Amino acid sequence: MSDELNVLTSDLRDMSTTHDTAAAGFSAAGDTTSYVEWKVLATHGPICWSSQQALCEANEARKSASEAMMNASNGLSRNLTTAASQYDQIDAQESGTLGRTMHC
C-alpha cells in the first residue's frame, strides 16, 4: 500500500472534542437512574425487595458500562489531542529544516 497519508490536525482536534462530548454524555447516562432502586423500595416497601435488588444490580452494571465508555472516550480524546500536537510539532520542526536546506 503506497497511498499518501494526509493528516489535518484540525480534524484530529475536532474528533477529540467529539469524544469529550461523548464522554460527558456517557457520564450523564450513568447517573440517569441513580438511586432509582432505593426510590422503589421507599415507595413500594419491602414487598418489592427482590425487584429492588434486581434494579440495584442492573443499575450497577449500567454505571460500570457508562464509566468504561466515558474512560474510553476520554482516552481517545487525549490521544487525538496528543497526536495533533505531535504532528504540528514535527511539521514546524521539519519546515525549519527544509527552509535551511533550501536557503529560503
N, CA, C and O atoms as a GROMACS GRO file, in nm:
protein
  416
    1MET      N    1   0.084  -0.116   0.000
    1MET     CA    2   0.000   0.000   0.000
    1MET      C    3   0.089   0.124   0.000
    1MET      O    4   0.166   0.145   0.093
    2SER      N    5   0.078   0.203  -0.103
    2SER     CA    6   0.166   0.320  -0.114
    2SER      C    7   0.088   0.449  -0.122
    2SER      O    8   0.138   0.549  -0.173
    3ASP      N    9  -0.035   0.450  -0.072
    3ASP     CA   10  -0.114   0.572  -0.073
    3ASP      C   11  -0.054   0.673   0.024
    3ASP      O   12  -0.002   0.638   0.130
    4GLU      N   13  -0.062   0.798  -0.016
    4GLU     CA   14  -0.009   0.906   0.067
    4GLU      C   15  -0.103   0.932   0.185
    4GLU      O   16  -0.225   0.932   0.170
    5LEU      N   17  -0.044   0.954   0.300
    5LEU     CA   18  -0.121   0.983   0.420
    5LEU      C   19  -0.122   1.133   0.443
    5LEU      O   20  -0.017   1.197   0.450
    6ASN      N   21  -0.241   1.189   0.453
    6ASN     CA   22  -0.256   1.331   0.484
    6ASN      C   23  -0.331   1.343   0.616
    6ASN      O   24  -0.436   1.283   0.635
    7VAL      N   25  -0.275   1.422   0.705
    7VAL     CA   26  -0.337   1.441   0.836
    7VAL      C   27  -0.361   1.590   0.857
    7VAL      O   28  -0.268   1.670   0.847
    8LEU      N   29  -0.484   1.624   0.887
    8LEU     CA   30  -0.516   1.762   0.924
    8LEU      C   31  -0.534   1.764   1.076
    8LEU      O   32  -0.624   1.700   1.131
    9THR      N   33  -0.447   1.838   1.141
    9THR     CA   34  -0.454   1.840   1.288
    9THR      C   35  -0.585   1.901   1.337
    9THR      O   36  -0.631   1.869   1.446
   10SER      N   37  -0.645   1.989   1.257
   10SER     CA   38  -0.774   2.044   1.297
   10SER      C   39  -0.880   1.934   1.302
   10SER      O   40  -0.969   1.936   1.386
   11ASP      N   41  -0.870   1.836   1.210
   11ASP     CA   42  -0.963   1.723   1.214
   11ASP      C   43  -0.941   1.638   1.339
   11ASP      O   44  -1.037   1.592   1.401
   12LEU      N   45  -0.815   1.618   1.375
   12LEU     CA   46  -0.786   1.541   1.496
   12LEU      C   47  -0.842   1.612   1.619
   12LEU      O   48  -0.897   1.548   1.709
   13ARG      N   49  -0.828   1.744   1.623
   13ARG     CA   50  -0.880   1.820   1.737
   13ARG      C   51  -1.033   1.819   1.739
   13ARG      O   52  -1.094   1.813   1.846
   14ASP      N   53  -1.095   1.824   1.620
   14ASP     CA   54  -1.241   1.813   1.614
   14ASP      C   55  -1.288   1.677   1.666
   14ASP      O   56  -1.386   1.670   1.741
   15MET      N   57  -1.219   1.571   1.627
   15MET     CA   58  -1.254   1.438   1.677
   15MET      C   59  -1.233   1.429   1.827
   15MET      O   60  -1.310   1.362   1.897
   16SER      N   61  -1.130   1.496   1.877
   16SER     CA   62  -1.105   1.497   2.021
   16SER      C   63  -1.221   1.563   2.094
   16SER      O   64  -1.267   1.514   2.197
   17THR      N   65  -1.269   1.674   2.041
   17THR     CA   66  -1.383   1.745   2.101
   17THR      C   67  -1.508   1.657   2.098
   17THR      O   68  -1.585   1.655   2.194
   18THR      N   69  -1.527   1.585   1.989
   18THR     CA   70  -1.641   1.494   1.978
   18THR      C   71  -1.635   1.387   2.087
   18THR      O   72  -1.737   1.352   2.146
   19HIS      N   73  -1.516   1.335   2.112
   19HIS     CA   74  -1.501   1.233   2.216
   19HIS      C   75  -1.520   1.293   2.356
   19HIS      O   76  -1.570   1.224   2.445
   20ASP      N   77  -1.480   1.418   2.376
   20ASP     CA   78  -1.506   1.485   2.504
   20ASP      C   79  -1.657   1.495   2.528
   20ASP      O   80  -1.706   1.470   2.638
   21THR      N   81  -1.729   1.533   2.423
   21THR     CA   82  -1.875   1.545   2.432
   21THR      C   83  -1.938   1.409   2.460
   21THR      O   84  -2.030   1.397   2.542
   22ALA      N   85  -1.888   1.307   2.392
   22ALA     CA   86  -1.940   1.171   2.415
   22ALA      C   87  -1.915   1.127   2.558
   22ALA      O   88  -2.002   1.067   2.621
   23ALA      N   89  -1.797   1.158   2.610
   23ALA     CA   90  -1.763   1.120   2.748
   23ALA      C   91  -1.860   1.184   2.846
   23ALA      O   92  -1.904   1.120   2.942
   24ALA      N   93  -1.893   1.310   2.823
   24ALA     CA   94  -1.988   1.379   2.911
   24ALA      C   95  -2.126   1.312   2.903
   24ALA      O   96  -2.195   1.299   3.003
   25GLY      N   97  -2.164   1.271   2.782
   25GLY     CA   98  -2.292   1.202   2.765
   25GLY      C   99  -2.295   1.068   2.837
   25GLY      O  100  -2.395   1.033   2.898
   26PHE      N  101  -2.185   0.994   2.829
   26PHE     CA  102  -2.179   0.865   2.900
   26PHE      C  103  -2.187   0.886   3.051
   26PHE      O  104  -2.252   0.809   3.122
   27SER      N  105  -2.121   0.991   3.098
   27SER     CA  106  -2.126   1.021   3.241
   27SER      C  107  -2.269   1.051   3.284
   27SER      O  108  -2.316   1.001   3.386
   28ALA      N  109  -2.338   1.133   3.206
   28ALA     CA  110  -2.476   1.168   3.237
   28ALA      C  111  -2.567   1.045   3.230
   28ALA      O  112  -2.657   1.029   3.312
   29ALA      N  113  -2.543   0.959   3.131
   29ALA     CA  114  -2.625   0.838   3.117
   29ALA      C  115  -2.608   0.747   3.237
   29ALA      O  116  -2.704   0.683   3.282
   30GLY      N  117  -2.488   0.740   3.289
   30GLY     CA  118  -2.464   0.657   3.406
   30GLY      C  119  -2.535   0.706   3.530
   30GLY      O  120  -2.570   0.628   3.618
   31ASP      N  121  -2.557   0.837   3.536
   31ASP     CA  122  -2.622   0.897   3.652
   31ASP      C  123  -2.774   0.904   3.640
   31ASP      O  124  -2.844   0.934   3.737
   32THR      N  125  -2.827   0.875   3.521
   32THR     CA  126  -2.969   0.890   3.494
   32THR      C  127  -3.057   0.812   3.591
   32THR      O  128  -3.160   0.862   3.637
   33THR      N  129  -3.017   0.693   3.623
   33THR     CA  130  -3.101   0.608   3.708
   33THR      C  131  -3.048   0.596   3.851
   33THR      O  132  -3.081   0.503   3.923
   34SER      N  133  -2.966   0.692   3.891
   34SER     CA  134  -2.910   0.687   4.026
   34SER      C  135  -3.020   0.681   4.131
   34SER      O  136  -3.116   0.757   4.129
   35TYR      N  137  -3.004   0.590   4.221
   35TYR     CA  138  -3.089   0.573   4.339
   35TYR      C  139  -3.233   0.530   4.308
   35TYR      O  140  -3.317   0.529   4.397
   36VAL      N  141  -3.261   0.493   4.182
   36VAL     CA  142  -3.398   0.451   4.149
   36VAL      C  143  -3.438   0.328   4.229
   36VAL      O  144  -3.554   0.312   4.267
   37GLU      N  145  -3.341   0.240   4.255
   37GLU     CA  146  -3.374   0.119   4.330
   37GLU      C  147  -3.417   0.150   4.472
   37GLU      O  148  -3.501   0.081   4.530
   38TRP      N  149  -3.359   0.255   4.530
   38TRP     CA  150  -3.397   0.293   4.666
   38TRP      C  151  -3.531   0.366   4.666
   38TRP      O  152  -3.606   0.358   4.763
   39LYS      N  153  -3.558   0.436   4.558
   39LYS     CA  154  -3.689   0.503   4.547
   39LYS      C  155  -3.800   0.399   4.536
   39LYS      O  156  -3.908   0.416   4.593
   40VAL      N  157  -3.774   0.290   4.463
   40VAL     CA  158  -3.872   0.182   4.452
   40VAL      C  159  -3.897   0.122   4.591
   40VAL      O  160  -4.012   0.098   4.629
   41LEU      N  161  -3.792   0.097   4.664
   41LEU     CA  162  -3.806   0.041   4.798
   41LEU      C  163  -3.884   0.136   4.889
   41LEU      O  164  -3.970   0.093   4.967
   42ALA      N  165  -3.854   0.265   4.878
   42ALA     CA  166  -3.922   0.363   4.963
   42ALA      C  167  -4.070   0.377   4.927
   42ALA      O  168  -4.153   0.397   5.016
   43THR      N  169  -4.104   0.366   4.799
   43THR     CA  170  -4.243   0.386   4.759
   43THR      C  171  -4.326   0.258   4.759
   43THR      O  172  -4.448   0.264   4.773
   44HIS      N  173  -4.261   0.143   4.745
   44HIS     CA  174  -4.336   0.017   4.736
   44HIS      C  175  -4.316  -0.074   4.857
   44HIS      O  176  -4.390  -0.170   4.876
   45GLY      N  177  -4.217  -0.043   4.937
   45GLY     CA  178  -4.195  -0.121   5.059
   45GLY      C  179  -4.122  -0.252   5.036
   45GLY      O  180  -4.082  -0.284   4.924
   46PRO      N  181  -4.105  -0.327   5.144
   46PRO     CA  182  -4.026  -0.450   5.139
   46PRO      C  183  -4.087  -0.560   5.052
   46PRO      O  184  -4.018  -0.657   5.019
   47ILE      N  185  -4.213  -0.547   5.015
   47ILE     CA  186  -4.274  -0.648   4.928
   47ILE      C  187  -4.203  -0.654   4.793
   47ILE      O  188  -4.207  -0.756   4.724
   48CYS      N  189  -4.139  -0.545   4.756
   48CYS     CA  190  -4.067  -0.537   4.628
   48CYS      C  191  -3.917  -0.556   4.644
   48CYS      O  192  -3.839  -0.513   4.560
   49TRP      N  193  -3.876  -0.621   4.753
   49TRP     CA  194  -3.734  -0.637   4.781
   49TRP      C  195  -3.659  -0.703   4.665
   49TRP      O  196  -3.552  -0.655   4.627
   50SER      N  197  -3.712  -0.810   4.609
   50SER     CA  198  -3.641  -0.878   4.501
   50SER      C  199  -3.634  -0.790   4.376
   50SER      O  200  -3.532  -0.792   4.306
   51SER      N  201  -3.737  -0.714   4.349
   51SER     CA  202  -3.733  -0.620   4.236
   51SER      C  203  -3.630  -0.511   4.262
   51SER      O  204  -3.558  -0.469   4.171
   52GLN      N  205  -3.626  -0.465   4.385
   52GLN     CA  206  -3.530  -0.362   4.422
   52GLN      C  207  -3.387  -0.412   4.405
   52GLN      O  208  -3.301  -0.339   4.358
   53GLN      N  209  -3.363  -0.536   4.444
   53GLN     CA  210  -3.229  -0.594   4.429
   53GLN      C  211  -3.191  -0.609   4.282
   53GLN      O  212  -3.077  -0.583   4.244
   54ALA      N  213  -3.286  -0.651   4.199
   54ALA     CA  214  -3.260  -0.664   4.055
   54ALA      C  215  -3.230  -0.527   3.995
   54ALA      O  216  -3.140  -0.514   3.912
   55LEU      N  217  -3.304  -0.426   4.036
   55LEU     CA  218  -3.277  -0.290   3.990
   55LEU      C  219  -3.139  -0.243   4.033
   55LEU      O  220  -3.068  -0.177   3.957
   56CYS      N  221  -3.102  -0.276   4.155
   56CYS     CA  222  -2.971  -0.239   4.208
   56CYS      C  223  -2.860  -0.300   4.122
   56CYS      O  224  -2.764  -0.231   4.085
   57GLU      N  225  -2.872  -0.428   4.091
   57GLU     CA  226  -2.771  -0.495   4.008
   57GLU      C  227  -2.767  -0.437   3.867
   57GLU      O  228  -2.659  -0.415   3.812
   58ALA      N  229  -2.883  -0.413   3.810
   58ALA     CA  230  -2.889  -0.356   3.675
   58ALA      C  231  -2.829  -0.216   3.672
   58ALA      O  232  -2.759  -0.179   3.579
   59ASN      N  233  -2.858  -0.139   3.776
   59ASN     CA  234  -2.806  -0.003   3.782
   59ASN      C  235  -2.655  -0.002   3.798
   59ASN      O  236  -2.587   0.082   3.738
   60GLU      N  237  -2.601  -0.093   3.878
   60GLU     CA  238  -2.456  -0.101   3.893
   60GLU      C  239  -2.389  -0.140   3.761
   60GLU      O  240  -2.284  -0.086   3.726
   61ALA      N  241  -2.451  -0.233   3.688
   61ALA     CA  242  -2.397  -0.272   3.557
   61ALA      C  243  -2.402  -0.153   3.460
   61ALA      O  244  -2.308  -0.131   3.384
   62ARG      N  245  -2.510  -0.078   3.466
   62ARG     CA  246  -2.524   0.040   3.379
   62ARG      C  247  -2.417   0.143   3.413
   62ARG      O  248  -2.354   0.199   3.323
   63LYS      N  249  -2.397   0.167   3.540
   63LYS     CA  250  -2.295   0.264   3.582
   63LYS      C  251  -2.155   0.219   3.540
   63LYS      O  252  -2.075   0.301   3.495
   64SER      N  253  -2.127   0.091   3.555
   64SER     CA  254  -1.995   0.039   3.515
   64SER      C  255  -1.974   0.053   3.365
   64SER      O  256  -1.867   0.095   3.321
   65ALA      N  257  -2.075   0.019   3.287
   65ALA     CA  258  -2.064   0.031   3.141
   65ALA      C  259  -2.047   0.177   3.100
   65ALA      O  260  -1.966   0.209   3.014
   66SER      N  261  -2.123   0.265   3.162
   66SER     CA  262  -2.113   0.408   3.131
   66SER      C  263  -1.975   0.462   3.166
   66SER      O  264  -1.916   0.540   3.091
   67GLU      N  265  -1.924   0.420   3.281
   67GLU     CA  266  -1.791   0.465   3.323
   67GLU      C  267  -1.683   0.414   3.229
   67GLU      O  268  -1.590   0.486   3.196
   68ALA      N  269  -1.696   0.288   3.186
   68ALA     CA  270  -1.598   0.232   3.092
   68ALA      C  271  -1.599   0.307   2.960
   68ALA      O  272  -1.494   0.337   2.903
   69MET      N  273  -1.718   0.337   2.910
   69MET     CA  274  -1.728   0.411   2.784
   69MET      C  275  -1.677   0.555   2.801
   69MET      O  276  -1.612   0.608   2.711
   70MET      N  277  -1.706   0.617   2.915
   70MET     CA  278  -1.656   0.751   2.941
   70MET      C  279  -1.504   0.751   2.944
   70MET      O  280  -1.440   0.838   2.885
   71ASN      N  281  -1.446   0.654   3.013
   71ASN     CA  282  -1.299   0.645   3.019
   71ASN      C  283  -1.238   0.620   2.882
   71ASN      O  284  -1.134   0.678   2.849
   72ALA      N  285  -1.302   0.536   2.803
   72ALA     CA  286  -1.252   0.510   2.667
   72ALA      C  287  -1.257   0.637   2.582
   72ALA      O  288  -1.162   0.667   2.511
   73SER      N  289  -1.367   0.710   2.590
   73SER     CA  290  -1.380   0.834   2.514
   73SER      C  291  -1.280   0.939   2.560
   73SER      O  292  -1.220   1.009   2.478
   74ASN      N  293  -1.261   0.950   2.691
   74ASN     CA  294  -1.161   1.044   2.742
   74ASN      C  295  -1.021   1.006   2.695
   74ASN      O  296  -0.941   1.093   2.659
   75GLY      N  297  -0.991   0.878   2.695
   75GLY     CA  298  -0.860   0.831   2.648
   75GLY      C  299  -0.839   0.861   2.500
   75GLY      O  300  -0.732   0.907   2.460
   76LEU      N  301  -0.941   0.835   2.419
   76LEU     CA  302  -0.931   0.866   2.276
   76LEU      C  303  -0.912   1.016   2.256
   76LEU      O  304  -0.832   1.058   2.172
   77SER      N  305  -0.984   1.096   2.332
   77SER     CA  306  -0.971   1.241   2.321
   77SER      C  307  -0.829   1.286   2.351
   77SER      O  308  -0.771   1.366   2.277
   78ARG      N  309  -0.773   1.235   2.460
   78ARG     CA  310  -0.635   1.270   2.496
   78ARG      C  311  -0.537   1.227   2.386
   78ARG      O  312  -0.448   1.303   2.348
   79ASN      N  313  -0.554   1.105   2.335
   79ASN     CA  314  -0.464   1.055   2.231
   79ASN      C  315  -0.474   1.137   2.103
   79ASN      O  316  -0.372   1.163   2.039
   80LEU      N  317  -0.594   1.176   2.066
   80LEU     CA  318  -0.611   1.258   1.945
   80LEU      C  319  -0.547   1.396   1.963
   80LEU      O  320  -0.484   1.447   1.870
   81THR      N  321  -0.564   1.455   2.080
   81THR     CA  322  -0.503   1.585   2.107
   81THR      C  323  -0.350   1.574   2.106
   81THR      O  324  -0.282   1.660   2.050
   82THR      N  325  -0.298   1.469   2.167
   82THR     CA  326  -0.153   1.446   2.167
   82THR      C  327  -0.102   1.427   2.025
   82THR      O  328   0.001   1.483   1.988
   83ALA      N  329  -0.172   1.347   1.946
   83ALA     CA  330  -0.131   1.323   1.807
   83ALA      C  331  -0.130   1.453   1.728
   83ALA      O  332  -0.036   1.478   1.652
   84ALA      N  333  -0.232   1.535   1.744
   84ALA     CA  334  -0.238   1.662   1.672
   84ALA      C  335  -0.120   1.751   1.711
   84ALA      O  336  -0.057   1.812   1.624
   85SER      N  337  -0.090   1.759   1.839
   85SER     CA  338   0.022   1.840   1.885
   85SER      C  339   0.154   1.788   1.830
   85SER      O  340   0.241   1.866   1.791
   86GLN      N  341   0.170   1.656   1.828
   86GLN     CA  342   0.294   1.598   1.777
   86GLN      C  343   0.308   1.621   1.627
   86GLN      O  344   0.418   1.650   1.579
   87TYR      N  345   0.199   1.608   1.552
   87TYR     CA  346   0.204   1.638   1.409
   87TYR      C  347   0.244   1.784   1.386
   87TYR      O  348   0.328   1.814   1.302
   88ASP      N  349   0.182   1.875   1.462
   88ASP     CA  350   0.215   2.018   1.448
   88ASP      C  351   0.362   2.043   1.480
   88ASP      O  352   0.430   2.118   1.410
   89GLN      N  353   0.410   1.981   1.587
   89GLN     CA  354   0.550   1.999   1.628
   89GLN      C  355   0.646   1.948   1.521
   89GLN      O  356   0.742   2.017   1.486
   90ILE      N  357   0.621   1.829   1.469
   90ILE     CA  358   0.708   1.773   1.365
   90ILE      C  359   0.702   1.856   1.238
   90ILE      O  360   0.804   1.880   1.174
   91ASP      N  361   0.581   1.901   1.201
   91ASP     CA  362   0.569   1.986   1.082
   91ASP      C  363   0.651   2.114   1.097
   91ASP      O  364   0.721   2.154   1.004
   92ALA      N  365   0.642   2.178   1.213
   92ALA     CA  366   0.718   2.300   1.236
   92ALA      C  367   0.868   2.272   1.233
   92ALA      O  368   0.945   2.348   1.175
   93GLN      N  369   0.908   2.165   1.297
   93GLN     CA  370   1.050   2.128   1.301
   93GLN      C  371   1.102   2.099   1.160
   93GLN      O  372   1.208   2.149   1.122
   94GLU      N  373   1.031   2.019   1.085
   94GLU     CA  374   1.076   1.982   0.950
   94GLU      C  375   1.066   2.099   0.853
   94GLU      O  376   1.144   2.108   0.758
   95SER      N  377   0.972   2.189   0.876
   95SER     CA  378   0.962   2.309   0.794
   95SER      C  379   1.088   2.394   0.810
   95SER      O  380   1.141   2.446   0.712
   96GLY      N  381   1.134   2.407   0.934
   96GLY     CA  382   1.257   2.481   0.960
   96GLY      C  383   1.377   2.413   0.896
   96GLY      O  384   1.464   2.479   0.840
   97THR      N  385   1.382   2.281   0.906
   97THR     CA  386   1.491   2.205   0.844
   97THR      C  387   1.490   2.223   0.694
   97THR      O  388   1.594   2.244   0.632
   98LEU      N  389   1.372   2.214   0.634
   98LEU     CA  390   1.360   2.230   0.490
   98LEU      C  391   1.397   2.371   0.448
   98LEU      O  392   1.464   2.390   0.346
   99GLY      N  393   1.355   2.470   0.526
   99GLY     CA  394   1.389   2.609   0.495
   99GLY      C  395   1.539   2.633   0.498
   99GLY      O  396   1.591   2.705   0.413
  100ARG      N  397   1.610   2.574   0.593
  100ARG     CA  398   1.755   2.589   0.598
  100ARG      C  399   1.822   2.516   0.483
  100ARG      O  400   1.922   2.563   0.428
  101THR      N  401   1.768   2.402   0.445
  101THR     CA  402   1.826   2.324   0.336
  101THR      C  403   1.806   2.395   0.202
  101THR      O  404   1.895   2.395   0.118
  102MET      N  405   1.690   2.456   0.185
  102MET     CA  406   1.657   2.522   0.058
  102MET      C  407   1.709   2.666   0.056
  102MET      O  408   1.706   2.730  -0.050
  103HIS      N  409   1.755   2.718   0.168
  103HIS     CA  410   1.804   2.856   0.180
  103HIS      C  411   1.698   2.956   0.136
  103HIS      O  412   1.724   3.044   0.053
  104CYS      N  413   1.581   2.941   0.191
  104CYS     CA  414   1.470   3.031   0.154
  104CYS      C  415   1.475   3.157   0.238
  104CYS      O  416   1.391   3.245   0.222
   0.00000   0.00000   0.00000
